[in-house]
């Protein structure tokens, strides 16, 4: 299983350092085959060492340049970071990243050999139209994306389940992940209000090979409930 913690705009450099120290002290008891990823805010990126991978929540597809408010390859290289989240719904819906923008970012970081966790998801309005509408929408989010790229992980996050406390049902997750697996034969993560109370149920679902976690990842103890379940 893959356990990915997305801090979003939470934690500081100081609290992230403490979080990771606490986390590493407990990770020796996790299953050897399990992988842990941490995506701190940009101000907290650093060269942390341990049984986990540090990634960036975002970057601009350049080495460096005149792009105010962004970071590029040069800044990530300082901390030996070569893992990135791309396509998260909050960047698509709140910050206006188009599929063309997302695909451009994907192509750039693919060329750099980055491990890419690529996010897709649908709104409640689309989910209520049924699985065919859901799959049509999800597959449109692969336009311009090389789904055969070696260092590629897909995170399915129904937008209506992110931070709402509502988790997709076992049937909904199963149906969607099975349909995705037929199209993209890569590790599939589920994201959307994953927590200690439902991790056992979610982890048992066929074709769920990990989780991308927001709220439950913000405290070491609640994230460890998932990793060590």
N, C-alpha and C positions, 0 to 999 in steps of 0.2 A: 504493500500500500504506500501511497504518497500522501503526506500530510503537509499542506502548504498554508502558511499563516500570512494573511494580507492585513497589515496594520492600517492601511489607508492613511488618513490624516490623524493618526493617533501615535502617541509616544514621542519622547524626546531622545536626544542622543544619550543622555544620562540613564533614562528609564529603559531604553533599549539595551544598553550595555548590561544593566542589572538583570533584565529579563533573560538575556542569552546566557549569562553566567548561571542563573538558576536552572534554566532549561538543560544546559549541557551537563550539569551535575546529576540529572536524572536520566539522560538519554542512553546511558550504558545498559539500561534494562529493556530498551525497546527491541523489537525483532530485528535481527541483523539485515534482513532483506528490505525493511521499510526505509523510506527516504523522507527526510524532513527539510522543508524549505521555509525561509523567513524572508518576508518582503517588508522591510521597515520604511518609514518615510525617508525622503531623499537626504534630509539633514542628518540622519542617523547611520548612513552607510559607512562601513568601515571594514577593515580586514579582520573580521572575527574568525577564530579557529574553533573547530569542533565537528561533531558528527551531524552536520547539517550544511545546507547551502544557502548563502545569502544572495538574494536577487533584488532587482530594482523594479518598482511598480510602474515606472515609465522612463522613457528617454526619447530624445529627438534623433532621427536617423542621419546623424552627421558625426564626424570626428570632433569638430569644434566649429565655432563660427558666431555670427551675429544673430543669435536666437535668444532674445531676452526671456529669462525665467525658465529656460530649459537646461538639461544636461546632455552631454554627448558621450561618445566613445572614450574620449580622453579622460573625462572625469570618472567614468566607470572603471577604466583600466587602472587607475590609481589604487583601487581597492580590489583588484583582481576579480571583478564581477563580470560574469558572462552568462547570467540567467535573467530573463525579463518576462514580465506580464505584458501581454498585448491584447487589445480588444475588449477590455473590461467594460461592462455596460455603463458604468459611471463616467467613463471617458467618452464613450459613444454618445450617451444621452445628455449628460450635464455639460461636457466640454466640447461637444459637437464634432467629434472625430468621425469622419465618413468612412465607408468601407474602403474607398480609395486611399485615404490617409493611413488606415490600419494596414492595408496591403503593402503600402510603401515602407512602412516601419518594419513589417515582417520581412520583406525582401532584404532590407539593409542589414538587419541583425542576423538573418540567415546567412548572408555572405560573410559575416564576422564569426560564424560558427557558434552563436549563442544558443543556449537551451531556451526554448520558447514555450511558455505556458499560455495557450491561446484561448481566450474566453468567448463563449457564444451564449446566447440566451434569448428568450422571447418574453413579451409582455403578457399580462393576464388576458388582455383582449384577444390576442392570437391564440393563447392556450385554450380559451373557451370555444374556439372554432374547431378544435379537434387535432389529432395527431398529424394529419396530412398538412394542415396549415402550419403547424409547429415546425415540421420537417422542412417545408418549403422555405420558411423564414430562416431556420438554422443553416440550411445549405447555402442560402444567399450570403451568409457571413463567411463562407469559404471562398468567395470570389477573389481571385488574385492571390490566393494562398496556396503554397506548395504543400499539400497534405502528405506527401511522401518524404518530406524533410526528416532526416534522421533524428534530430534533437527536438522533437515536437510532441507536446502533451496538450490535450484538449480539455478545457474545463467547461462543463455545461452548468450554467447558472441561470435558472429561470428568474427573470428580473423581479417577478412578483413574490419571490421567496427570499430576496436578499435583504437582510436586516428587518424583516417584518415579523419574525417569529413563526411564520408559516412555512413549513417544509413541504415540498412536493411529496405526494403519496408514493409508497413503494411501487404501485402499479404505474404511476406516471414516470417515475425515474427509470423503472425497468423497460418500459415501452420505448422511451426516448433513447436511452443508452444502447439498447439492442439495435434500434434503427440507425443510430450514429455509427455503431461499430461496423455495420455493413458497408458504410461509405468511407469511413476514416479508421483504418486499422492501426490506431495509436492508443496509448494509455488515456483513459477517460476518467476525469475527476468530476465529482458532483459538488456543487456549491449552492448554498441557500439555507441559512439558519441551521447549519450543522452544529450539534452540541453533544455534551456527554450523554444526555437522555436518549438520543436517537442514533448515535454512532454505530452501535452494534447492529441495528436493523439496516442502516444504510450500507455498512461494510459487507453485509451478507448478500447484497444484490448483485446478480451477475452483471459483469461488464462495468461495475464501479470499481475502479482501480486506485482510488484515492479521493481526497476531499480538499477543496479550497475553502478556507475558513476565514471569516471576518471577525464578528463580535466575540466568538468563543476563543479566538486566538490571542486576545488582548491581555489576558492574564496567564502567566505560566501554568498555574494549576489547572485552569479550564482547558488549555491546549493539551496539556499532558493527559487529561482524561480521554482525549481522542487518541493520541499517539500510543498510549499504553493500555488501551482498552482490551 
